[in-house]
Amino acid sequence: AQSVTQPDIHITVSEGASLELRCNYSYGATPYLFWYVQSPGQGLQLLLKYFSGDTLVQGIKGFEAEFKRSQSSFNLRKPSVHWSDAAEYFCAVDWNYGGSQGNLIFGKGTKLSVKP
Amino acid sequence: GAVVSQHPSWVICKSGTSVKIECRSLDFQATTMFWYRQFPKQSLMLMATSNEGSKATYEQGVEKDKFLINHASLTLSTLTVTSAHPEDSSFYICSARVQGEQPQHFGDGTRLSIL
């Protein structure tokens, strides 16, 4: 079955430290890949996406993600975390390639806390 | 661009009443809209997908008579929670996109509390 795994439920990093949030997906084909961020009580904001081409994608707010086909992973990184980055981060995949149905499947999310 | 507005952002109502939540695409035509439900500290669960002018497609386990979805225009979809009960309390989020295009654009969500 298709699934998305975010193995880390909660991560705490110090402000200014680097960050990596992990995401793995199952299923043979390469889906469309997304990272979203959600602040408390808010909707989701798209950080970045990967459809094809260069496996290192740049997003907003200084985030980047690298697609590794051999590992079925799409990890999110940021070289220096800011206190405002504290939020919930969701990895999502679409195996329907933008077809008539959404089929956007989310991981369970990783909560990021930032220490001053 | 690609702004999705969801209204209301928070609603509290008595058990047994019906509640309507609106989802609007403000600057693009959304051929497809999605409704998600999010329980506290959990991920988003897709409830249904609606294409403009068609009946919504509900995910397994979602009661279509309880959660009425209407997508009458290319910029508006509504979710009506009928005869709401406390167990329907949740955070509901809509998203929208042009068919065949990515990504989905999300609204800010509606917190529904049923007393």
Interface residues (C-beta under 8 A of the other chain):
Chain A: Y32 F34 Y36 G41 Q42 G43 L44 Q45 L46 K49 F51 F90 D94 G98 G99 S100 Q101 G102 L104 F106 G107 K108 G109 K111
Chain B: V4 Q6 T32 F34 K41 Q42 S43 L44 L46 T49 N51 T57 F91 I93 S95 R97 Q99 G100 E101 Q102 P103 Q104 H105 F106 G107 D108 G109 R111
